Amino acid sequence: MAKKRVKPTVKNKKWVKKKNRKKERKLGGWWLVANIVSFGLVIGTAVVIFFGDRPGDKSAATQTESAQVKPSTKKVTVYFGSRDGESLRGSTVNVKEGRLSDEIAEAVELLLKKPDNRGKKRKNRVEKTLPPGTRLLGVRVKGNTAVVNMSKEIRDKHPGGTAAEMQTIYSIVNTVALGWPEINDVQLLVEGKRVETIAGHISIKLPIRPNRLVNAD
């Protein structure tokens, strides 16, 4: 049996219209919110692209930072042995500026390495004055005295002889005491202890002042 179609009343029509208006207002509100969010995303993206880090700018900033933190250096003279074994010759080098003891240590460390003779005439070439295997154990400054602590190889592996002993001692003493005006003399230690001599000819038990007479230049 077919159902009868109910004819909408005036009351029902009003209720339907009211419901439709509510739906339209609700949809209209969501549409407005969606548009605001989309606009915000567009603006935000544009700001990031325009004001964000550019590869070139970042690279330039990094280079500037590196240039600023590059340590400054100072020129000092380190003294190696002459080829005839009778005197010392100076070589100008750069050491990093910092604590006095660190600067001195860097200079003494250079005496442990093979000197660079490139571009020098044969008569002006220099040689190491410290025995192979010798190590710097530490440097400290006490008043106007630099205390330089060397390993036992400076004594145990020394070739001997007055001239060679003189070169060994004064290559360190002249490098330190003539390179820094704050230093008047140098106390040499072997394995942290005072010893009488390195090779039996020159006493190093007390602090030693520099000797310019042994410098060839």
Wavefront OBJ file of the C-alpha trace (Angstrom):
o trace
v 0.000 0.000 0.000
v 1.587 3.360 -1.042
v 2.275 5.918 1.638
v 0.546 9.223 1.388
v 2.763 12.257 0.692
v 2.555 14.661 3.569
v 2.108 18.205 2.430
v 4.521 20.498 4.243
v 2.911 22.948 6.531
v 3.849 26.613 6.872
v 5.572 25.791 10.164
v 7.697 23.121 8.538
v 8.763 25.475 5.732
v 9.963 28.071 8.196
v 11.964 25.458 10.116
v 13.663 24.217 6.891
v 14.608 27.749 5.817
v 16.053 28.466 9.243
v 18.091 25.258 9.120
v 19.455 26.085 5.667
v 20.493 29.557 6.796
v 22.441 28.027 9.709
v 24.228 25.682 7.291
v 25.149 28.580 5.012
v 26.519 30.618 7.935
v 28.528 27.627 9.158
v 29.983 26.938 5.706
v 30.707 30.621 5.237
v 32.664 30.716 8.524
v 34.821 27.723 7.564
v 35.496 29.229 4.146
v 36.714 32.468 5.790
v 39.027 30.557 8.186
v 40.462 28.486 5.321
v 41.214 31.617 3.304
v 42.943 33.325 6.262
v 45.137 30.252 6.908
v 46.085 29.992 3.218
v 46.964 33.684 3.073
v 49.110 33.323 6.208
v 51.017 30.384 4.714
v 51.724 32.339 1.529
v 52.999 35.355 3.485
v 55.111 33.161 5.798
v 56.745 31.345 2.884
v 57.546 34.638 1.157
v 59.192 36.006 4.335
v 61.334 32.891 4.802
v 62.478 32.970 1.156
v 63.259 36.690 1.211
v 64.907 36.972 4.636
v 66.328 33.457 4.978
v 70.052 32.619 4.838
v 71.406 32.624 1.319
v 74.300 30.195 0.605
v 76.578 33.032 -0.425
v 75.765 35.090 2.656
v 76.346 32.115 4.975
v 79.675 31.359 3.335
v 80.774 34.981 3.655
v 79.765 35.039 7.334
v 81.705 31.836 7.988
v 84.797 33.264 6.290
v 84.534 36.443 8.340
v 84.272 34.408 11.552
v 87.323 32.340 10.591
v 89.294 35.492 9.902
v 88.346 36.897 13.290
v 89.413 33.810 15.268
v 92.708 33.357 13.421
v 95.390 33.567 16.125
v 97.925 36.373 15.923
v 101.618 35.561 15.766
v 104.903 37.174 16.700
v 108.366 36.864 15.206
v 111.162 35.400 17.306
v 114.639 34.098 16.568
v 115.542 30.491 17.296
v 119.212 29.516 17.373
v 120.550 26.401 15.658
v 124.136 25.207 15.368
v 126.421 26.395 12.598
v 127.860 23.806 10.219
v 131.375 24.216 11.641
v 130.060 23.275 15.102
v 131.621 26.332 16.729
v 128.762 28.861 16.937
v 125.012 29.474 16.593
v 122.988 30.992 13.775
v 119.556 32.531 14.182
v 116.460 31.718 12.125
v 113.397 33.962 12.295
v 110.133 32.093 12.897
v 106.547 32.875 13.878
v 104.978 31.629 17.118
v 101.393 32.043 18.279
v 100.796 34.858 20.727
v 99.495 33.651 24.057
v 100.767 32.854 27.511
v 104.477 33.520 27.868
v 105.244 29.911 28.777
v 103.323 28.645 25.721
v 105.187 30.983 23.375
v 108.543 29.865 24.779
v 107.539 26.200 24.545
v 106.620 26.578 20.865
v 110.017 28.124 20.117
v 111.907 25.381 21.977
v 109.854 22.726 20.154
v 111.182 24.143 16.879
v 114.730 23.426 18.074
v 113.782 19.737 18.234
v 112.880 19.658 14.540
v 115.100 19.617 11.501
v 115.807 23.235 10.493
v 114.703 24.537 7.107
v 117.790 25.321 5.002
v 116.001 25.985 1.736
v 117.376 29.014 -0.105
v 120.377 29.372 2.213
v 123.985 29.397 1.092
v 126.032 26.439 2.234
v 127.979 28.456 4.791
v 124.750 29.805 6.325
v 123.019 26.453 6.729
v 122.251 25.312 10.251
v 121.893 22.040 12.121
v 120.061 20.686 15.159
v 121.880 21.073 18.450
v 119.729 18.692 20.482
v 120.289 14.910 20.448
v 117.754 12.693 18.612
v 114.831 11.586 20.754
v 115.045 14.628 23.037
v 111.637 15.928 24.117
v 110.425 19.097 25.791
v 108.627 18.108 28.998
v 107.445 21.554 30.013
v 108.093 25.258 30.428
v 107.190 27.515 33.313
v 108.130 31.068 34.126
v 109.273 31.986 37.611
v 109.853 35.716 37.923
v 112.345 36.587 35.186
v 113.585 33.018 34.881
v 112.265 30.514 32.357
v 112.430 26.950 33.658
v 112.820 24.565 30.699
v 112.405 20.866 31.471
v 113.954 18.455 28.934
v 113.830 14.674 28.694
v 116.782 12.461 29.664
v 117.859 12.012 26.011
v 119.421 15.486 26.048
v 122.078 14.003 28.331
v 122.025 10.283 27.614
v 122.328 10.633 23.816
v 124.556 13.683 23.685
v 127.619 13.203 21.404
v 129.903 14.938 23.920
v 132.581 17.557 23.446
v 132.811 21.124 24.737
v 131.685 22.796 21.488
v 128.699 20.484 21.027
v 127.660 20.948 24.655
v 127.940 24.720 24.270
v 125.685 24.632 21.173
v 123.100 22.474 22.931
v 122.876 24.680 26.014
v 123.007 28.088 24.380
v 120.691 27.237 21.512
v 117.990 26.932 24.194
v 119.181 29.734 26.467
v 119.728 32.309 23.696
v 116.456 31.436 21.969
v 114.492 31.989 25.192
v 116.383 34.802 26.929
v 117.031 36.885 23.795
v 113.581 36.275 22.345
v 111.526 37.592 25.262
v 112.578 40.742 27.158
v 110.737 39.471 30.262
v 113.250 36.636 30.586
v 116.717 37.291 32.025
v 117.988 33.716 32.332
v 117.064 30.062 31.844
v 117.099 27.178 34.300
v 117.559 23.873 32.471
v 116.140 20.718 34.052
v 116.507 17.093 33.003
v 113.463 14.963 33.820
v 112.341 17.660 36.264
v 115.627 17.741 38.197
v 118.647 19.995 38.314
v 121.801 18.306 37.057
v 125.422 19.406 37.137
v 126.144 19.168 33.400
v 124.868 17.677 30.166
v 128.200 16.368 28.841
v 130.660 17.177 31.620
v 131.984 20.607 30.587
v 129.447 23.375 31.300
v 127.531 23.641 34.578
v 123.746 24.011 34.259
v 122.916 23.625 37.942
v 122.070 27.351 38.243
v 120.127 29.610 35.842
v 122.156 30.590 32.765
v 122.201 34.000 31.151
v 122.358 34.358 27.342
v 125.722 34.594 25.602
v 125.715 36.696 22.434
v 129.383 35.858 21.762
v 128.468 32.376 20.594
v 126.114 33.765 17.937
v 127.671 33.955 14.479
v 125.200 36.667 13.357
l 1 2 3 4 5 6 7 8 9 10 11 12 13 14 15 16 17 18 19 20 21 22 23 24 25 26 27 28 29 30 31 32 33 34 35 36 37 38 39 40 41 42 43 44 45 46 47 48 49 50 51 52 53 54 55 56 57 58 59 60 61 62 63 64 65 66 67 68 69 70 71 72 73 74 75 76 77 78 79 80 81 82 83 84 85 86 87 88 89 90 91 92 93 94 95 96 97 98 99 100 101 102 103 104 105 106 107 108 109 110 111 112 113 114 115 116 117 118 119 120 121 122 123 124 125 126 127 128 129 130 131 132 133 134 135 136 137 138 139 140 141 142 143 144 145 146 147 148 149 150 151 152 153 154 155 156 157 158 159 160 161 162 163 164 165 166 167 168 169 170 171 172 173 174 175 176 177 178 179 180 181 182 183 184 185 186 187 188 189 190 191 192 193 194 195 196 197 198 199 200 201 202 203 204 205 206 207 208 209 210 211 212 213 214 215 216 217
